[in-house]
Amino acid sequence: MEPAFYEGDFVLVERMSHLFLKPRVGQVVIVKDPRDKEKLLLKRIVQEKGGKYWVKGDNTSKSTDSRHFGWLEKGLFAGKVIHRTGPLDRSIMI
């Protein structure tokens, strides 16, 4: 399986529902890097355990994710991705 997201992709992020709803396994989310809270990361939730979340990047060989910084608290979530589109050179015209 190829990664779902590529460098240069554009994403539409919804930034409110994570404040009220529980994030779900499989969702693609924007999280604050726990080591540098000014930096945002695009990750997929792969596991939930007692209110903490294990996240991974789609390109695991190049991704900095929970394998490096551990479980994330919901408070580090900044939004969820609701739409992705690639640059025009990768778009398919019908």
C-alpha distances in whole Angstrom, upper triangle without the diagonal:
4,7,9,12,13,17,19,18,20,20,23,24,26,28,30,29,28,31,32,29,27,24,21,18,15,17,16,20,22,24,26,26,28,29,30,31,31,28,25,21,18,16,15,17,16,19,23,26,29,29,27,23,20,18,15,13,10,10,12,14,15,16,19,19,20,20,23,25,25,25,25,28,28,31,28,26,27,25,22,20,21,19,17,18,18,20,22,21,18,19,19,23,24
4,6,9,10,13,16,14,17,18,21,22,24,27,29,28,27,31,32,29,27,24,22,19,16,17,15,18,20,22,25,24,27,28,28,29,29,25,23,19,16,15,14,17,16,20,24,27,30,29,27,23,20,17,14,12,8,8,11,12,13,14,18,18,20,20,22,24,24,25,25,28,28,30,27,25,25,24,21,18,19,18,15,15,14,17,19,18,14,16,17,21,22
4,6,7,11,13,12,15,15,18,19,21,23,26,25,24,27,29,26,25,21,19,17,13,14,12,15,16,18,21,21,23,24,25,25,25,21,19,15,12,11,11,14,14,18,21,25,28,26,24,20,18,14,11,9,5,6,9,11,11,11,15,15,17,18,19,21,22,22,22,25,24,26,23,21,22,20,17,15,17,15,13,14,13,16,18,18,14,16,18,21,23
4,7,11,12,10,12,12,14,16,18,20,23,22,21,25,26,24,23,19,17,16,12,12,10,13,15,17,20,20,23,25,25,25,25,21,18,15,11,11,10,13,14,18,21,24,27,26,24,20,18,15,12,10,6,9,12,14,14,13,16,16,18,19,21,22,23,22,22,24,23,25,22,20,20,18,15,12,13,12,9,10,10,14,16,16,13,14,16,19,21
4,7,9,7,9,9,13,14,17,19,22,22,21,24,26,24,23,19,19,17,14,13,10,12,13,15,18,18,22,23,22,22,22,18,15,12,9,10,10,14,16,19,22,25,28,26,24,20,18,15,12,9,7,8,12,14,13,12,15,15,18,19,20,21,22,22,21,23,22,24,21,19,18,16,14,11,13,11,8,9,8,12,15,15,12,13,16,19,22
4,6,6,9,11,14,16,19,21,25,25,24,27,29,27,26,23,22,21,17,17,13,15,15,17,19,19,23,23,23,23,22,18,16,13,11,12,14,17,19,22,25,28,31,29,26,23,21,17,14,11,9,9,12,13,12,12,15,16,19,20,21,22,24,24,23,26,25,26,23,21,20,19,17,14,16,13,10,10,8,10,13,13,10,13,16,19,22
4,6,9,11,15,16,20,21,25,26,25,28,30,29,28,24,24,23,20,19,15,16,15,17,19,18,22,22,21,21,20,16,15,13,11,13,16,19,21,25,27,30,33,30,28,24,22,19,16,12,12,11,14,14,12,12,15,17,20,21,21,22,24,25,24,26,26,26,23,21,20,19,18,15,17,15,12,11,9,10,13,13,12,14,17,20,24
4,7,10,13,15,19,21,25,25,25,28,30,29,29,25,26,25,22,20,16,17,16,19,20,20,24,24,22,23,21,17,15,14,13,16,18,21,24,27,29,32,34,32,30,26,25,21,19,15,15,14,18,18,16,16,18,20,23,24,24,25,27,27,26,28,27,27,24,22,20,19,18,15,17,14,11,9,7,7,10,11,10,12,16,18,22
4,7,10,13,16,18,22,23,22,25,28,26,26,23,23,22,19,17,14,15,14,17,19,20,24,25,23,23,21,18,15,14,11,14,16,19,21,25,27,30,32,30,28,24,23,20,18,14,13,14,17,19,16,16,18,19,22,24,24,25,26,26,25,27,25,26,23,20,18,17,15,12,13,10,7,6,4,6,10,11,10,11,14,17,20
4,7,10,13,16,19,20,20,23,25,24,25,22,22,22,19,17,13,14,13,16,18,20,23,25,23,22,20,17,15,14,12,14,16,19,22,25,27,30,32,29,27,24,24,20,19,16,15,17,20,22,19,18,20,20,23,25,26,26,27,27,24,26,24,24,22,19,17,15,13,10,11,8,6,5,6,8,11,13,12,12,15,17,20
4,6,10,12,16,16,17,20,22,21,21,18,19,19,16,13,10,11,10,14,16,18,22,23,22,20,19,16,13,12,10,12,14,17,20,22,24,27,29,26,24,21,21,18,17,15,15,17,19,22,20,18,19,19,22,24,24,24,25,24,22,23,21,21,19,16,14,11,10,6,7,6,4,7,9,11,14,16,15,14,17,19,22
4,7,10,13,14,15,17,19,18,19,17,18,19,17,13,11,11,11,14,17,19,22,25,23,21,19,18,14,14,12,14,15,17,21,23,24,27,28,25,24,22,22,19,19,17,17,20,22,25,23,21,22,21,23,26,26,26,26,25,22,23,20,20,18,15,13,10,8,6,6,5,6,9,12,14,16,19,18,17,19,21,23
4,6,9,11,11,14,16,15,16,14,16,17,15,12,10,8,8,11,14,17,20,22,20,18,17,16,12,12,10,12,14,15,19,21,21,24,25,22,21,19,20,17,18,17,17,20,22,25,23,20,20,19,21,24,24,23,24,22,19,19,16,17,15,12,9,6,5,4,6,7,9,12,15,17,20,22,21,20,23,24,26
4,6,7,9,11,12,12,14,12,15,17,16,12,11,9,9,12,15,18,21,23,22,19,18,18,14,15,13,14,15,16,19,21,20,23,24,21,20,19,20,18,19,19,20,23,24,27,25,23,23,21,22,26,26,24,24,22,19,18,15,15,15,11,9,5,5,6,7,9,12,15,18,21,23,26,24,23,25,27,28
4,6,7,8,11,11,13,12,15,17,17,13,12,10,9,11,13,16,18,21,19,16,16,16,13,14,13,15,16,16,20,21,20,23,23,19,19,18,20,18,20,19,21,24,25,28,26,23,22,20,21,25,25,23,23,21,17,16,13,12,12,9,6,4,7,9,10,13,15,18,21,23,26,29,27,26,29,30,32
4,6,6,7,9,12,12,15,18,18,15,14,12,12,13,15,19,20,23,22,18,19,19,16,17,16,17,18,17,21,21,20,22,22,18,19,18,21,19,22,22,24,27,28,31,29,26,25,23,23,27,27,24,24,21,18,16,13,12,13,10,8,7,9,11,12,15,18,21,24,27,29,32,30,29,31,33,34
4,5,5,6,8,9,12,15,16,12,13,11,12,14,16,20,21,24,23,20,21,21,17,18,17,17,16,15,19,19,17,20,19,16,17,16,19,18,21,21,23,26,27,30,29,25,25,22,22,26,27,24,23,20,17,16,12,13,14,10,10,7,8,11,11,15,18,21,25,27,30,32,30,29,31,33,34
4,5,5,6,6,10,13,14,11,12,9,10,11,13,16,17,21,20,17,19,18,15,15,15,14,14,13,16,16,14,16,16,13,13,13,16,15,18,19,21,24,24,28,26,23,22,19,19,23,23,21,20,17,14,12,8,9,10,7,8,6,7,11,12,16,19,22,25,28,31,33,31,30,32,34,35
4,6,8,9,13,16,18,15,15,13,13,13,14,18,18,22,21,18,19,19,17,18,18,17,18,16,19,19,16,18,17,13,14,15,18,18,21,22,24,27,28,31,29,26,24,22,21,25,25,22,21,18,15,12,9,8,11,9,9,9,11,14,16,19,22,25,28,31,33,36,34,33,35,37,38
4,7,9,13,16,18,15,17,15,16,16,18,21,21,25,25,21,23,23,20,21,20,20,19,17,20,19,17,18,17,13,16,16,19,20,23,24,26,29,29,33,32,28,27,24,23,27,28,25,23,20,17,14,11,11,14,12,12,11,12,16,16,20,23,27,30,32,35,38,35,34,36,38,39
4,6,9,13,15,12,14,13,15,15,18,21,21,25,25,22,24,23,20,20,19,18,16,14,17,16,14,16,15,12,14,14,17,17,21,22,24,27,27,31,30,26,26,22,22,25,26,24,22,19,16,14,10,12,14,12,13,11,11,14,15,19,21,25,28,31,34,36,34,33,34,36,37
4,6,10,12,11,13,12,14,14,17,19,19,23,24,21,23,23,20,19,18,16,14,12,14,13,10,12,11,9,11,11,14,15,18,20,21,25,25,28,28,24,23,20,19,22,23,21,19,16,13,12,8,11,13,11,13,12,11,15,15,19,22,25,28,31,34,36,33,33,34,37,37
4,7,9,7,9,9,11,12,15,17,18,21,22,20,21,20,17,16,14,12,11,8,11,10,9,12,12,9,10,9,11,11,14,16,18,21,21,25,24,21,20,17,16,19,21,19,17,14,12,11,8,11,12,9,11,10,9,12,13,16,19,22,25,28,31,33,30,30,31,34,34
4,6,6,9,10,13,14,17,19,20,23,24,22,24,22,19,17,15,12,10,7,9,9,8,11,13,11,11,9,11,11,14,16,16,20,20,24,24,20,20,17,16,19,21,20,18,15,13,13,11,15,15,12,14,12,10,12,13,16,18,22,24,28,31,32,29,29,30,33,33
4,6,9,10,14,14,18,19,20,23,24,23,25,22,19,17,14,11,8,5,5,6,7,10,13,12,11,9,9,9,11,13,14,17,17,21,21,18,18,15,14,16,19,18,16,13,13,14,13,16,16,14,16,14,12,13,15,17,18,22,24,27,30,31,28,28,29,32,33
4,7,9,13,14,18,19,20,23,24,23,24,22,19,16,13,10,6,5,6,8,10,14,17,15,14,11,11,9,10,11,11,15,15,19,19,17,18,15,15,17,19,19,18,16,15,16,15,18,17,14,16,14,11,11,12,14,15,18,20,24,27,28,24,24,25,28,29
4,6,10,12,16,17,19,22,22,21,22,20,16,14,11,8,6,6,8,10,11,15,17,15,14,11,12,10,11,12,12,16,16,20,20,17,17,15,15,18,20,19,18,16,14,15,13,16,15,12,13,10,7,8,9,11,13,16,19,22,25,26,23,23,25,27,28
4,7,10,13,15,17,20,20,18,19,17,13,10,7,6,4,6,9,12,14,17,19,17,15,12,12,9,10,9,10,13,14,18,17,14,15,13,14,17,18,18,17,16,14,15,14,16,14,11,11,9,6,6,8,10,10,14,16,19,22,24,21,21,23,26,27
4,6,10,12,14,17,17,15,16,14,10,8,6,5,6,7,11,13,14,17,18,15,14,11,12,9,10,10,12,15,16,19,18,14,14,12,13,17,17,16,16,14,12,13,11,12,10,7,8,6,4,6,9,11,12,16,17,20,24,25,23,23,25,28,30
4,7,9,12,15,14,12,12,10,6,5,5,6,9,10,14,16,16,19,20,17,15,13,13,10,11,11,13,15,16,19,17,14,13,12,13,17,17,15,16,15,12,13,11,12,9,6,5,5,6,7,11,13,13,16,18,20,24,25,23,24,26,29,31
4,6,9,11,11,9,10,9,6,5,7,7,10,10,14,15,15,17,18,15,13,11,11,9,11,11,14,16,17,19,17,14,12,10,11,15,14,12,13,12,9,10,9,9,6,4,5,7,9,11,14,16,17,20,21,23,27,28,26,27,30,33,35
4,6,9,7,5,7,6,5,6,9,10,13,14,17,17,17,19,20,16,14,13,13,12,13,14,17,18,18,20,18,14,12,11,12,15,14,11,13,13,9,10,10,9,5,6,7,10,12,14,18,19,20,22,23,25,29,30,29,29,33,35,37
4,5,5,5,7,6,6,6,10,11,14,14,17,18,18,19,20,18,15,13,13,11,12,13,16,17,16,18,15,12,9,9,10,13,11,9,11,12,9,11,12,11,8,9,10,13,15,16,20,22,21,24,24,26,30,30,29,30,33,36,39
4,6,6,9,9,9,10,13,13,16,15,17,17,17,18,18,16,13,13,13,12,14,15,19,19,18,20,18,15,11,10,10,13,10,7,9,10,8,9,12,10,7,10,12,15,17,19,23,25,25,27,28,30,33,34,33,34,37,40,42
4,6,9,9,11,11,15,15,18,18,20,20,20,21,22,20,17,16,15,15,16,16,20,20,19,20,17,15,11,11,11,13,10,8,11,12,11,13,15,14,11,14,15,18,20,22,26,27,26,29,29,30,34,35,33,35,38,41,44
4,5,6,9,10,14,16,19,20,22,22,22,23,24,21,19,18,18,16,17,17,21,21,20,21,18,16,12,13,14,16,13,11,14,15,13,15,16,14,11,13,14,17,19,21,25,26,25,27,27,29,32,33,32,34,37,40,42
4,5,7,10,14,15,18,19,21,22,21,22,23,20,17,17,17,16,17,18,21,22,21,23,20,17,14,14,15,18,15,13,15,15,12,13,14,11,8,11,11,14,17,19,22,24,24,26,27,28,32,33,32,33,36,39,41
4,7,10,14,16,19,20,23,24,24,26,26,23,21,20,20,18,19,19,22,22,22,24,20,18,15,16,17,20,17,15,18,18,16,16,16,14,11,12,11,15,17,19,22,23,23,25,25,26,30,31,30,32,35,37,40
4,7,10,13,16,18,21,22,23,24,25,22,20,18,18,16,16,15,18,18,19,20,17,14,12,13,15,17,15,14,16,17,15,16,16,14,11,12,11,14,16,16,20,21,20,22,22,23,27,28,27,28,32,34,37
4,7,10,13,15,18,20,20,22,23,20,18,16,16,13,14,13,15,16,17,19,16,13,12,12,14,17,15,14,16,16,13,15,14,13,10,9,8,10,12,13,16,17,17,19,19,21,25,26,25,26,29,32,34
4,6,10,12,15,17,18,20,22,19,17,14,13,10,10,9,12,13,13,15,13,10,9,9,11,14,13,12,14,14,12,14,14,14,10,10,9,11,11,11,15,16,15,17,18,20,23,24,23,24,27,30,32
4,7,10,13,16,17,20,22,19,17,14,13,9,9,7,9,11,12,15,13,10,10,9,12,15,15,14,15,15,13,15,15,15,12,10,10,10,9,9,12,13,12,14,15,18,21,22,20,21,24,27,29
4,7,9,12,14,17,19,17,14,11,10,6,5,5,7,10,10,14,12,9,9,7,9,12,13,13,13,13,11,14,13,15,12,10,11,11,9,10,13,14,13,16,17,20,23,24,22,23,25,28,30
4,6,9,11,15,18,16,14,10,9,5,5,6,7,11,11,15,14,11,12,9,10,13,15,15,14,13,12,14,14,16,14,12,13,12,10,10,12,14,14,17,18,21,24,25,22,23,25,28,30
4,6,8,11,14,12,10,7,6,4,7,9,10,14,13,17,17,14,14,10,10,13,15,14,13,11,10,12,11,14,13,11,13,12,10,12,14,16,17,20,22,25,28,29,26,26,28,31,32
4,7,10,14,13,11,8,6,6,7,10,11,14,12,16,17,14,14,11,10,12,15,15,12,11,12,14,14,17,16,14,17,16,14,15,17,19,19,22,23,27,30,30,27,28,29,33,34
4,7,10,10,8,6,5,7,9,13,14,17,15,19,20,17,16,13,10,12,15,15,12,9,10,12,13,16,15,15,18,17,16,17,19,22,22,26,27,30,33,34,31,31,33,36,37
4,7,7,6,5,6,9,12,16,17,20,19,22,23,19,18,14,12,14,17,15,12,9,9,10,10,14,14,13,17,17,16,18,20,23,24,27,29,32,36,37,34,34,35,38,39
4,6,5,6,8,12,15,18,20,23,21,24,25,21,20,16,13,15,17,16,12,9,10,10,11,15,15,16,19,19,19,21,24,26,28,31,33,36,39,40,37,38,39,42,43
4,6,8,11,14,18,21,24,26,24,28,28,24,23,19,16,18,20,17,14,10,11,10,11,14,15,16,19,20,20,23,25,28,30,33,35,38,41,43,40,40,42,44,45
4,7,10,13,17,20,22,25,23,27,27,23,21,17,15,18,19,16,13,10,9,7,7,10,12,12,16,16,17,20,22,25,27,31,33,36,39,40,38,38,40,42,43
4,7,10,14,17,19,22,20,23,23,19,17,14,11,14,15,12,10,6,5,5,7,10,10,11,15,16,16,19,22,25,26,29,31,34,37,38,36,36,38,41,42
4,6,10,13,16,18,17,20,20,16,15,11,9,12,13,11,9,5,5,6,7,11,10,10,14,14,14,16,19,22,22,26,27,30,34,35,32,33,35,38,39
4,7,11,13,15,13,17,17,13,12,8,6,8,11,10,7,5,6,9,11,14,12,12,15,16,15,17,20,22,22,25,26,29,33,33,30,31,33,37,38
4,7,10,12,11,14,14,10,10,6,5,8,10,10,9,8,8,11,11,14,12,11,14,14,13,14,17,19,19,22,23,26,29,30,27,28,30,33,35
4,6,8,7,11,11,7,8,5,6,8,10,11,10,11,11,14,15,17,14,14,16,16,14,15,18,19,18,20,21,23,27,27,24,26,28,31,33
4,5,6,9,8,5,7,6,9,10,11,13,13,14,14,17,17,19,16,15,16,16,14,13,16,17,15,17,17,20,23,23,21,22,25,28,30
4,6,9,9,8,10,10,12,13,15,16,17,17,17,20,20,22,19,17,18,17,15,14,16,16,14,16,15,18,21,21,18,20,22,25,27
4,6,6,6,9,10,13,13,14,17,17,19,19,22,23,24,21,20,21,20,18,17,19,19,16,17,16,18,22,21,18,20,23,26,28
4,5,5,8,8,11,10,11,14,15,16,17,21,22,24,21,20,21,21,20,19,21,21,19,21,20,22,25,25,22,24,26,30,32
4,6,9,11,13,11,12,16,17,19,20,24,25,27,23,23,24,24,23,22,25,24,22,23,21,23,26,25,23,25,27,31,33
4,7,10,13,12,12,15,17,19,19,23,24,25,21,21,22,22,21,20,23,23,20,21,19,21,24,23,21,24,27,30,33
4,6,9,9,9,12,13,15,16,19,20,21,18,17,18,19,18,18,21,21,19,20,19,21,25,24,22,25,27,31,33
4,7,7,6,8,11,13,13,17,18,19,15,16,17,18,18,18,22,22,21,23,22,24,27,27,25,27,30,34,36
4,5,6,6,8,9,10,13,15,16,13,13,15,16,16,17,20,21,20,23,23,25,29,29,27,28,31,34,36
4,5,5,4,6,8,11,13,15,13,13,16,17,17,18,22,23,23,26,26,28,32,32,30,31,34,37,39
4,6,6,9,11,15,17,19,16,17,20,21,21,21,25,26,25,27,27,30,33,33,31,32,35,38,40
4,6,9,11,15,17,18,15,17,19,21,21,22,26,27,26,28,28,30,34,33,31,33,36,39,42
4,7,8,11,14,15,12,14,17,19,20,21,25,27,26,29,29,31,35,35,33,34,37,40,43
4,7,10,13,14,12,14,17,19,20,22,25,27,26,29,30,32,36,36,34,35,38,41,43
4,7,10,12,11,12,16,17,18,20,23,25,26,29,30,32,36,37,34,35,38,41,42
4,7,8,7,8,12,14,15,17,21,23,24,27,28,31,34,35,33,34,36,39,41
4,5,6,8,11,13,15,18,21,24,25,28,30,33,36,37,35,36,38,41,42
4,5,6,9,10,12,15,18,21,23,26,28,31,34,36,34,34,36,39,40
4,6,8,11,13,17,19,22,24,27,29,32,35,37,35,35,38,40,42
4,6,9,12,15,18,21,22,25,26,29,32,34,32,32,35,38,40
4,6,8,11,14,17,18,22,24,26,29,31,29,29,32,34,36
4,7,10,13,15,17,20,22,24,27,29,28,28,31,33,34
4,7,9,12,14,17,20,22,25,27,26,25,28,30,31
4,6,9,11,15,18,20,23,26,23,23,25,27,29
4,6,8,11,14,17,20,22,20,19,21,23,25
4,7,11,14,17,19,22,19,18,20,22,23
4,7,10,14,16,18,16,14,16,18,19
4,7,10,13,15,12,12,14,16,18
4,7,9,11,9,8,11,13,15
4,6,8,6,6,10,12,15
4,6,6,6,10,12,16
4,5,5,8,9,13
4,6,8,10,14
4,7,10,13
4,6,10
4,6
4
